[in-house]
Amino acid sequence: MKATKTLAIGSFAIFLYSCGGGNKGAGTMSKQACIDSIKAVEAKLKTIQNPDAYTYNKAITAYTRFANSFPDDTMAPVCLFDAANISMSLSEYQRAINYYDTISTKYPNFKRAADCIFIRGFIYDDKLKDTAKARAMYQEVINKYPHDSIASQARAAIAILGKSYDEIIKEFEEKNKNKK
């Protein structure tokens, strides 16, 4: 037990130092170490047919380590977006929401900022069954990005919010029947 704890503390110290937690020498080398870590885990993800939770979590750690260590780098929101998407793959919806929210808050000019808000709405709607929060997220997309194509998707999502798949199909069939 003590050996495991010592190993964990040692690994954490190495992690901190390699990605900017150490004082001296934490410049370009630490950034490169983070990038190398991301490249290594991405290469692994490409080679395995069925990624497991361990590998996914390793990727999330690499992405968030970079974003936390270098928040002003243009790669930071991209890393958080990738971490959020992987969290979705793990069905860790609140974790994904937190990453998407961080992007929306810290990086409002990120090219996928509207997607982050929309996906949060989708998670609240489809996965967490919280229609009030879903509606708020979809409405935020419409308000902030009214001329973006994602605004029309948000309007469509609001129109079917809280409805079962059977209800949606029935409405769709009725609309098609009335058009004929």
Stockholm file with secondary structure:
# STOCKHOLM 1.0

chainA/1-180         MKATKTLAIGSFAIFLYSCGGGNKGAGTMSKQACIDSIKAVEAKLKTIQNPDAYTYNKAITAYTRFANSFPDDTMAPVCLFDAANISMSLSEYQRAINYYDTISTKYPNFKRAADCIFIRGFIYDDKLKDTAKARAMYQEVINKYPHDSIASQARAAIAILGKSYDEIIKEFEEKNKNKK
#=GR chainA/1-180 SS CHHHHHHHHHHHHHHHHHTTCSSTTCSHHHHHHHHHHHHHHHHHHHHCSSCCHHHHHHHHHHHHHHHHHCTTSTHHHHHHHHHHHHHHHTTCHHHHHHHHHHHHHHCTTSTTHHHHHHHHHHIIIIISCCHHHHHHHHHHHHHHCTTSHHHHHHHHHHHTTTCCHHHHHHHHHHHHHHHC
#=GC SS_cons         CHHHHHHHHHHHHHHHHHTTCSSTTCSHHHHHHHHHHHHHHHHHHHHCSSCCHHHHHHHHHHHHHHHHHCTTSTHHHHHHHHHHHHHHHTTCHHHHHHHHHHHHHHCTTSTTHHHHHHHHHHIIIIISCCHHHHHHHHHHHHHHCTTSHHHHHHHHHHHTTTCCHHHHHHHHHHHHHHHC
//
